[in-house]
Amino acid sequence: MAESTGDGVEVEPEGAPPELNSPGDGPGGGDGDEGLPASAEASGLAARIEALFHTVRRPDREQYTNEEVARACREATGESFSTTYLWQLRTGRRDNPTKRHLEALAHFFQVPPAYFFDERQGAEIAKELALLGALRDAGVRSLALRAVGLSPEGLDTVSELVDVIARRDAARKHPSS
């Protein structure tokens, strides 16, 4: 039985519907990429929310769960915000969240609300998130810090080396037959 958020949005109670309870699926976990978005706009929203989950991590560097985020959003807004509802937003099954729900998500993940509302700013913030995600890797961070003092020519050389290694790694992953 669905519950109302008071603004015309109905969300499922905390437990997942039976069809969502397969391993790695549903509101409690999984990557959330198994569903088809309801529309292109939902796809954009779902992709942005998913990017936050993949990039912004707990202090132990593990991904936040839907339950952790939904609980924090409920506490921040005082409104209904179930694990299932968050999973639906992540997978594009829901595509019309309230402004308060998106603001709560923005607050939790420490991004400006414009990440969801403004296409241009959202794209800029997404680039920054990608950089932060890459810098979370100790090896990438170490390489970046060591490259700080290099000359422009040295940076070009490092960049060329990275390109060569990336092509080599890609060829190993996908050998041509």
C-alpha beads as a LAMMPS data file, in Angstrom:
LAMMPS data file: protein, C-alpha beads

177 atoms
176 bonds

1 atom types
1 bond types

-500.0 500.0 xlo xhi
-500.0 500.0 ylo yhi
-500.0 500.0 zlo zhi

Masses

1 110.0

Atoms # bond

1 1 1 0.000 0.000 0.000
2 1 1 1.452 3.369 -1.028
3 1 1 1.709 6.328 1.332
4 1 1 1.193 9.951 0.357
5 1 1 3.896 12.563 0.778
6 1 1 1.237 15.254 1.150
7 1 1 2.034 16.808 -2.216
8 1 1 0.310 14.367 -4.520
9 1 1 3.263 11.973 -4.665
10 1 1 2.658 8.471 -3.425
11 1 1 5.564 6.348 -2.360
12 1 1 5.810 2.750 -1.314
13 1 1 6.335 1.995 2.366
14 1 1 9.818 1.157 3.590
15 1 1 9.758 -2.477 2.465
16 1 1 10.463 -3.210 -1.177
17 1 1 7.759 -4.656 -3.388
18 1 1 8.416 -8.385 -3.935
19 1 1 9.541 -7.881 -7.536
20 1 1 12.356 -5.632 -6.317
21 1 1 13.875 -8.029 -3.838
22 1 1 16.305 -9.881 -6.081
23 1 1 19.993 -9.646 -5.093
24 1 1 21.557 -6.296 -5.975
25 1 1 18.156 -4.947 -6.986
26 1 1 15.660 -2.693 -5.378
27 1 1 15.739 0.072 -2.875
28 1 1 18.268 -1.267 -0.412
29 1 1 21.217 -1.639 -2.708
30 1 1 22.471 -2.509 -6.149
31 1 1 23.569 -0.163 -8.855
32 1 1 20.056 0.812 -9.808
33 1 1 20.821 0.753 -13.529
34 1 1 18.641 -2.219 -14.394
35 1 1 15.482 -0.208 -15.049
36 1 1 14.355 1.731 -18.051
37 1 1 13.733 5.399 -17.398
38 1 1 10.207 6.687 -17.905
39 1 1 11.408 9.599 -20.067
40 1 1 14.521 11.383 -21.266
41 1 1 14.090 13.924 -18.469
42 1 1 13.809 11.127 -15.915
43 1 1 16.889 9.563 -17.409
44 1 1 18.783 12.803 -16.803
45 1 1 17.543 13.065 -13.241
46 1 1 18.185 9.393 -12.548
47 1 1 21.678 9.672 -14.035
48 1 1 22.464 12.699 -11.871
49 1 1 21.279 10.991 -8.716
50 1 1 23.184 7.848 -9.651
51 1 1 26.341 9.901 -10.256
52 1 1 26.054 11.291 -6.730
53 1 1 25.858 7.794 -5.270
54 1 1 28.901 6.670 -7.264
55 1 1 31.011 9.733 -6.515
56 1 1 30.146 11.006 -3.040
57 1 1 31.120 8.331 -0.541
58 1 1 30.965 7.612 3.157
59 1 1 34.129 8.321 5.161
60 1 1 35.082 4.638 4.765
61 1 1 34.882 5.222 0.960
62 1 1 31.957 2.821 0.590
63 1 1 28.888 3.882 -1.341
64 1 1 25.935 5.190 0.654
65 1 1 22.920 2.884 0.649
66 1 1 19.469 3.967 -0.394
67 1 1 18.351 3.482 3.215
68 1 1 21.039 5.797 4.611
69 1 1 20.206 8.538 2.123
70 1 1 16.429 8.160 2.438
71 1 1 16.651 8.284 6.239
72 1 1 18.776 11.444 6.134
73 1 1 16.368 13.052 3.655
74 1 1 13.362 12.158 5.850
75 1 1 15.110 13.700 8.823
76 1 1 16.045 16.833 6.848
77 1 1 12.596 17.446 5.366
78 1 1 10.256 15.887 7.917
79 1 1 8.443 14.444 4.912
80 1 1 7.948 10.931 3.687
81 1 1 11.019 9.770 1.758
82 1 1 11.163 6.004 1.548
83 1 1 13.958 3.762 0.389
84 1 1 11.702 2.562 -2.417
85 1 1 10.945 6.120 -3.516
86 1 1 14.679 6.898 -3.685
87 1 1 15.295 3.709 -5.660
88 1 1 12.532 4.758 -8.066
89 1 1 14.206 8.146 -8.551
90 1 1 17.577 6.458 -9.129
91 1 1 16.169 4.125 -11.764
92 1 1 13.910 6.650 -13.500
93 1 1 10.722 4.900 -12.451
94 1 1 9.737 8.138 -10.720
95 1 1 10.405 11.358 -12.584
96 1 1 8.583 14.102 -10.724
97 1 1 10.095 14.569 -7.268
98 1 1 9.230 17.608 -5.208
99 1 1 11.634 20.507 -4.964
100 1 1 12.061 19.722 -1.257
101 1 1 13.054 16.134 -2.020
102 1 1 15.701 17.277 -4.507
103 1 1 16.930 19.932 -2.084
104 1 1 17.256 17.252 0.603
105 1 1 19.280 15.069 -1.778
106 1 1 21.465 18.053 -2.691
107 1 1 22.028 18.831 0.981
108 1 1 22.904 15.219 1.798
109 1 1 25.417 14.919 -1.052
110 1 1 26.725 18.462 -0.454
111 1 1 26.042 19.794 -3.932
112 1 1 24.121 22.944 -4.815
113 1 1 20.433 22.304 -5.604
114 1 1 21.176 23.767 -9.041
115 1 1 22.788 20.394 -9.802
116 1 1 19.228 19.138 -10.366
117 1 1 17.524 22.293 -11.636
118 1 1 19.979 24.076 -13.932
119 1 1 21.280 22.158 -16.955
120 1 1 24.452 24.226 -17.380
121 1 1 25.373 24.288 -13.697
122 1 1 24.457 20.625 -13.380
123 1 1 26.936 19.750 -16.134
124 1 1 29.681 21.826 -14.480
125 1 1 29.024 20.234 -11.098
126 1 1 29.037 16.775 -12.714
127 1 1 32.524 17.492 -14.134
128 1 1 33.729 18.558 -10.696
129 1 1 32.234 15.410 -9.183
130 1 1 34.011 13.262 -11.762
131 1 1 37.311 14.939 -10.899
132 1 1 36.692 14.442 -7.182
133 1 1 35.842 10.815 -7.853
134 1 1 39.096 10.320 -9.745
135 1 1 41.099 12.058 -7.031
136 1 1 39.599 9.695 -4.471
137 1 1 41.883 7.033 -5.966
138 1 1 45.185 7.222 -4.077
139 1 1 47.266 6.427 -7.182
140 1 1 45.613 9.146 -9.267
141 1 1 45.923 11.637 -6.414
142 1 1 49.614 10.814 -5.943
143 1 1 50.331 11.196 -9.653
144 1 1 48.462 14.504 -9.807
145 1 1 50.306 15.888 -6.787
146 1 1 53.693 14.881 -8.205
147 1 1 52.834 16.523 -11.534
148 1 1 52.122 19.913 -9.925
149 1 1 55.716 21.154 -10.195
150 1 1 56.381 19.952 -13.738
151 1 1 57.065 22.281 -16.631
152 1 1 54.484 22.536 -19.435
153 1 1 56.722 20.266 -21.527
154 1 1 56.937 17.753 -18.680
155 1 1 53.141 17.785 -18.319
156 1 1 52.802 17.161 -22.073
157 1 1 55.147 14.163 -21.769
158 1 1 53.202 12.745 -18.825
159 1 1 49.941 13.274 -20.719
160 1 1 51.316 11.450 -23.770
161 1 1 52.503 8.568 -21.579
162 1 1 49.081 8.312 -19.959
163 1 1 47.448 8.212 -23.413
164 1 1 49.792 5.420 -24.576
165 1 1 49.169 3.375 -21.427
166 1 1 45.394 3.918 -21.666
167 1 1 45.387 2.671 -25.269
168 1 1 47.483 -0.348 -24.273
169 1 1 45.173 -1.161 -21.363
170 1 1 42.105 -0.791 -23.591
171 1 1 43.652 -3.129 -26.182
172 1 1 44.273 -5.720 -23.461
173 1 1 40.670 -5.476 -22.265
174 1 1 39.204 -5.625 -25.785
175 1 1 41.626 -7.483 -28.067
176 1 1 40.686 -7.321 -31.715
177 1 1 39.967 -10.723 -33.165

Bonds

1 1 1 2
2 1 2 3
3 1 3 4
4 1 4 5
5 1 5 6
6 1 6 7
7 1 7 8
8 1 8 9
9 1 9 10
10 1 10 11
11 1 11 12
12 1 12 13
13 1 13 14
14 1 14 15
15 1 15 16
16 1 16 17
17 1 17 18
18 1 18 19
19 1 19 20
20 1 20 21
21 1 21 22
22 1 22 23
23 1 23 24
24 1 24 25
25 1 25 26
26 1 26 27
27 1 27 28
28 1 28 29
29 1 29 30
30 1 30 31
31 1 31 32
32 1 32 33
33 1 33 34
34 1 34 35
35 1 35 36
36 1 36 37
37 1 37 38
38 1 38 39
39 1 39 40
40 1 40 41
41 1 41 42
42 1 42 43
43 1 43 44
44 1 44 45
45 1 45 46
46 1 46 47
47 1 47 48
48 1 48 49
49 1 49 50
50 1 50 51
51 1 51 52
52 1 52 53
53 1 53 54
54 1 54 55
55 1 55 56
56 1 56 57
57 1 57 58
58 1 58 59
59 1 59 60
60 1 60 61
61 1 61 62
62 1 62 63
63 1 63 64
64 1 64 65
65 1 65 66
66 1 66 67
67 1 67 68
68 1 68 69
69 1 69 70
70 1 70 71
71 1 71 72
72 1 72 73
73 1 73 74
74 1 74 75
75 1 75 76
76 1 76 77
77 1 77 78
78 1 78 79
79 1 79 80
80 1 80 81
81 1 81 82
82 1 82 83
83 1 83 84
84 1 84 85
85 1 85 86
86 1 86 87
87 1 87 88
88 1 88 89
89 1 89 90
90 1 90 91
91 1 91 92
92 1 92 93
93 1 93 94
94 1 94 95
95 1 95 96
96 1 96 97
97 1 97 98
98 1 98 99
99 1 99 100
100 1 100 101
101 1 101 102
102 1 102 103
103 1 103 104
104 1 104 105
105 1 105 106
106 1 106 107
107 1 107 108
108 1 108 109
109 1 109 110
110 1 110 111
111 1 111 112
112 1 112 113
113 1 113 114
114 1 114 115
115 1 115 116
116 1 116 117
117 1 117 118
118 1 118 119
119 1 119 120
120 1 120 121
121 1 121 122
122 1 122 123
123 1 123 124
124 1 124 125
125 1 125 126
126 1 126 127
127 1 127 128
128 1 128 129
129 1 129 130
130 1 130 131
131 1 131 132
132 1 132 133
133 1 133 134
134 1 134 135
135 1 135 136
136 1 136 137
137 1 137 138
138 1 138 139
139 1 139 140
140 1 140 141
141 1 141 142
142 1 142 143
143 1 143 144
144 1 144 145
145 1 145 146
146 1 146 147
147 1 147 148
148 1 148 149
149 1 149 150
150 1 150 151
151 1 151 152
152 1 152 153
153 1 153 154
154 1 154 155
155 1 155 156
156 1 156 157
157 1 157 158
158 1 158 159
159 1 159 160
160 1 160 161
161 1 161 162
162 1 162 163
163 1 163 164
164 1 164 165
165 1 165 166
166 1 166 167
167 1 167 168
168 1 168 169
169 1 169 170
170 1 170 171
171 1 171 172
172 1 172 173
173 1 173 174
174 1 174 175
175 1 175 176
176 1 176 177
